[in-house]
Amino acid sequence: MSASFPSAPVVWMITDQKPGHRNQLRGLGDRLTTRFAPQIHWIEAQRYSASWWQAIFGRAPVIDQPTPDIIIAAGSQTQKLLLACRKRYDAMTVVLMRPALPFAKPDLSIIPAHDNPPDRPDVLITRGVLNAIKPQEQPVEAQNGLILIGGPSEHYEWDGEAILGQVSTLADEYRDWHWTVTSSRRTPAALLEQLTDIQRNNVTFHHHEKTGPNWLIDTLAETRTTWVSPDSVSMVYEALTAGTSTGLLDLKARNNSRVVRGLESLKADGLVTEWQDRAQLMQAEPGKAPKLWEADRAAEWVIRKFREFHQ
């Protein structure tokens, strides 16, 4: 494409409104805004019907928004609309996942390494999915610990009593730390009740339904060390992005799935610490955790590809 480079590119973010997918889009959008100053418009996929026939032949529904220069989508239910809009608007298209159809691909794909993406110029391979967390501006000297708890998954054998025991162990072994604990949508009711009733002066439990949209962002900004149950892969990467020292609570893997292999890779590269090595993690110097800001790297890559798109 040889059209002139727009001074304020219009970016459509197509969302299926699922929190995880919207968080990926938000993370990339925030970094594009900082680096690129585009006009960002959010498009709810469920408001605009598009079939695979429309996607393949570029028959997009009319969307009452400024004509896009870039269209970005996350979630399998958004790809039909993205591909349908691609031909109608002659925009550069980006998906934050593996493309659904090999013969109707977007221009660019941003795919986490655990999904075994192909090594091609139109694919950016990331460590984990993108997120909206920003690295801490200054190392946190205060002894603030954060414990992020998930729930049953296909990748790890869930053991609520073991998780509760590990929370208690951290509180007992590190009494001069303050521990903030939170749950997720998958946390079983029995464990939620036990966490609510926990009575320790250095532990505060926040039920996930009572935390606001920016609670995790704000909390990670003030956290020195984070422990995460391994089933909660997205929260592992959010803790790493914030720059906290990050450890994994101990659960047994069910299999050698892509998620399990991804966490094993993080261990091998020294990005996360296993439960049995917690003393080492708790003694880590503030601000020395490895840096991982994939949303920023992805934004830089998208901008570079967009400039090439307009040459």
C-alpha positions in Angstrom: 0.0 0.0 0.0 1.3 3.5 -0.8 -1.3 5.9 0.6 0.1 8.8 2.7 0.8 8.2 6.3 -2.1 9.5 8.5 -1.1 12.1 11.1 -3.6 10.7 13.7 -4.4 7.1 12.7 -7.9 5.8 13.5 -7.7 2.5 15.4 -10.7 0.2 15.9 -10.6 -2.2 18.8 -13.1 -5.0 18.1 -14.1 -6.7 21.4 -16.3 -9.5 22.4 -16.5 -7.9 25.9 -14.9 -10.9 27.6 -12.7 -9.4 30.4 -9.5 -11.3 29.3 -9.8 -10.3 25.7 -10.7 -6.7 26.5 -7.7 -6.5 28.9 -5.4 -7.6 26.0 -6.8 -4.9 23.7 -6.6 -2.3 26.5 -3.0 -3.1 27.1 -2.0 -2.7 23.5 -4.3 0.3 23.0 -2.7 2.1 26.0 0.8 1.6 24.6 -0.3 2.7 21.1 -1.7 5.8 22.6 1.5 6.6 24.4 3.7 5.9 21.4 1.5 6.8 18.5 -1.3 9.2 19.5 -4.0 7.4 17.5 -7.8 7.9 17.7 -9.1 4.7 19.3 -12.7 3.6 18.9 -14.1 0.5 20.6 -16.4 -1.7 18.5 -18.6 -4.3 20.2 -18.7 -7.4 17.9 -22.0 -8.6 19.1 -23.7 -5.4 17.7 -22.6 -6.2 14.2 -23.4 -9.5 12.6 -20.9 -11.0 10.1 -20.8 -14.5 8.7 -17.8 -16.4 7.4 -19.0 -15.7 3.9 -19.0 -12.0 4.6 -15.5 -12.3 6.2 -14.1 -14.1 3.1 -15.6 -11.8 0.5 -15.3 -8.5 2.5 -19.0 -7.8 2.9 -18.8 -5.8 6.2 -21.8 -4.3 7.9 -22.0 -0.5 8.1 -20.3 0.7 11.3 -20.9 4.4 12.2 -17.4 5.3 13.2 -14.5 7.2 11.6 -12.9 5.1 8.8 -10.2 2.9 10.4 -6.5 2.8 9.4 -5.9 -0.2 11.8 -8.4 -2.8 13.1 -7.4 -4.9 16.1 -9.4 -7.8 17.5 -9.2 -10.3 20.3 -11.3 -13.4 20.7 -12.5 -15.9 18.1 -15.9 -14.4 17.9 -14.4 -11.1 16.6 -12.4 -12.4 13.7 -15.3 -12.6 11.2 -16.1 -9.0 11.7 -12.5 -8.0 11.5 -11.9 -9.8 8.2 -15.1 -8.5 6.7 -14.0 -4.9 7.5 -10.5 -5.5 6.2 -11.5 -5.2 2.5 -14.3 -2.7 3.0 -12.0 -0.2 4.6 -8.5 -1.2 3.3 -7.2 -1.1 6.8 -4.3 -3.0 8.4 -5.7 -5.8 10.5 -4.3 -7.4 13.7 -5.5 -10.3 15.8 -4.3 -11.1 19.3 -4.4 -14.9 18.8 -4.0 -17.5 16.2 -6.0 -16.7 13.0 -9.2 -18.8 12.7 -8.9 -19.4 9.0 -5.5 -20.1 7.3 -6.9 -18.9 3.9 -8.3 -15.7 5.2 -5.6 -14.3 7.4 -5.3 -10.8 9.0 -2.2 -8.8 8.1 -0.6 -9.3 11.5 -1.0 -11.7 14.4 0.3 -11.4 17.9 0.4 -14.9 19.5 1.7 -16.1 22.8 4.6 -18.6 22.6 2.6 -21.3 24.4 0.2 -21.5 21.4 3.1 -22.6 19.2 2.9 -19.9 16.6 4.7 -20.0 13.2 7.9 -18.1 12.9 6.9 -15.6 10.2 7.4 -11.8 9.6 3.7 -11.2 10.1 3.6 -12.9 13.5 4.9 -11.4 16.8 5.5 -14.1 19.4 5.0 -13.0 22.9 5.6 -14.4 26.4 2.0 -14.8 27.6 -1.0 -12.8 26.4 -0.9 -9.0 26.5 -2.1 -7.1 29.5 -2.8 -3.6 30.7 -0.3 -3.6 33.6 2.5 -1.0 33.5 5.9 -1.6 35.2 6.5 0.1 38.5 8.1 3.5 38.2 10.2 2.9 41.3 11.2 -0.2 43.2 8.8 -1.0 46.1 10.9 -1.0 49.3 7.9 -1.7 51.6 7.3 -5.3 52.6 4.0 -5.6 50.7 3.1 -9.0 49.4 0.3 -10.0 47.1 -1.3 -13.4 46.7 -3.4 -14.0 43.6 -5.7 -17.1 43.8 -7.4 -18.8 40.9 -9.4 -22.0 40.9 -10.0 -25.3 39.2 -8.7 -25.6 35.7 -7.8 -28.3 33.1 -4.1 -27.7 33.6 -3.6 -28.2 37.4 -5.1 -30.4 40.1 -6.9 -27.9 42.4 -6.4 -28.2 46.1 -8.0 -25.5 48.1 -6.7 -26.7 51.4 -3.1 -26.7 50.1 -3.6 -23.1 48.8 -5.0 -22.0 52.1 -2.1 -23.7 53.9 0.4 -21.8 51.7 -1.2 -18.5 52.4 -0.9 -19.3 56.1 2.7 -20.3 55.7 3.6 -17.0 54.1 1.8 -15.1 56.8 3.6 -17.1 59.5 7.1 -17.1 58.0 7.0 -13.5 57.1 5.1 -11.8 59.9 6.7 -8.4 59.2 5.2 -8.3 55.7 1.6 -7.3 55.0 -0.1 -9.8 52.7 -3.0 -8.8 50.4 -4.9 -11.8 49.1 -7.5 -11.8 46.3 -9.6 -14.4 44.5 -10.9 -14.8 41.0 -14.2 -15.9 39.3 -12.9 -19.5 39.4 -12.2 -19.6 43.2 -14.5 -22.2 44.9 -17.0 -21.0 47.4 -15.5 -23.1 50.2 -12.1 -21.4 49.8 -13.7 -18.0 49.5 -15.4 -18.5 52.8 -12.2 -19.6 54.5 -10.3 -16.7 53.1 -13.0 -14.3 54.3 -12.7 -15.7 57.8 -8.9 -15.7 57.9 -7.8 -14.0 61.1 -4.3 -12.8 60.9 -3.1 -9.3 61.6 -0.8 -9.2 58.5 -3.4 -10.6 56.0 -6.1 -8.7 54.2 -8.5 -10.5 51.9 -10.3 -8.7 49.0 -13.1 -10.7 47.4 -12.8 -10.3 43.6 -16.4 -9.2 43.2 -15.6 -6.2 45.5 -12.5 -5.0 43.6 -12.8 -2.3 41.0 -11.5 -2.4 37.4 -8.2 -0.8 38.3 -7.7 -2.6 41.7 -5.0 -5.0 40.4 -3.2 -2.3 38.5 -3.0 -0.1 41.6 -2.2 -2.9 44.0 0.7 -4.3 41.8 2.1 -0.8 41.7 2.7 -1.0 45.5 3.7 -4.7 45.7 7.2 -6.0 46.2 6.6 -9.7 45.9 3.7 -11.6 44.3 2.6 -15.2 44.7 0.2 -16.7 42.1 -1.6 -20.0 41.9 -0.2 -21.6 38.6 -3.6 -22.1 37.1 -3.9 -18.3 36.8 -1.5 -17.8 33.9 -2.7 -14.3 33.0 -2.1 -13.1 36.5 1.4 -14.6 36.5 2.3 -12.4 33.5 0.6 -9.4 35.0 2.8 -9.7 38.1 5.9 -10.1 35.9 4.9 -7.0 33.8 4.5 -4.9 37.0 8.1 -5.9 37.9 7.4 -7.6 41.2 9.4 -10.6 42.3 7.0 -13.4 41.3 6.5 -16.9 42.7 4.2 -19.8 42.0 2.1 -21.5 44.7 2.3 -25.3 44.6 -0.2 -27.3 42.7 0.4 -30.5 40.8 0.2 -30.3 37.0 -2.5 -32.5 35.4 -0.6 -32.9 32.2 2.1 -31.5 30.0 -0.2 -28.9 28.4 0.9 -25.8 26.6 0.1 -23.8 29.7 2.2 -26.0 31.9 5.0 -25.9 29.4 4.8 -22.1 29.3 5.2 -21.8 33.1 8.1 -24.4 33.1 9.8 -22.1 30.5 9.4 -19.2 32.9 11.0 -21.2 35.7 13.8 -22.3 33.5 14.6 -18.7 32.5 14.5 -17.5 36.1 11.4 -15.3 35.6 9.4 -17.1 38.3 10.3 -19.0 41.5 8.8 -22.3 42.7 7.2 -22.6 46.1 10.0 -24.6 47.7 12.5 -21.8 46.8 10.4 -19.1 48.5 13.1 -18.0 50.9 15.3 -17.0 47.9 12.4 -15.0 46.4 11.5 -13.3 49.6 15.1 -12.1 50.0 15.3 -10.7 46.5 16.4 -7.1 46.3 13.6 -4.7 45.2 13.7 -3.6 41.6 15.9 -6.5 40.5 13.1 -8.7 39.0 13.5 -9.4 35.2 11.7 -7.0 32.9 8.8 -8.1 30.8 6.5 -5.6 29.1 5.0 -7.4 26.1 2.2 -4.8 25.4 4.8 -2.1 24.8 6.9 -4.4 22.6 3.8 -5.3 20.6 2.8 -1.6 20.2 6.3 -0.8 18.8 6.0 -3.7 16.4 2.5 -2.7 15.2 3.6 0.9 14.6 6.7 -0.3 12.6 4.5 -2.6 10.5 2.0 0.2 9.9 4.7 2.5 8.6 5.8 -0.3 6.3 2.1 -0.8 5.3 2.1 2.8 4.0 5.4 2.8 2.2 
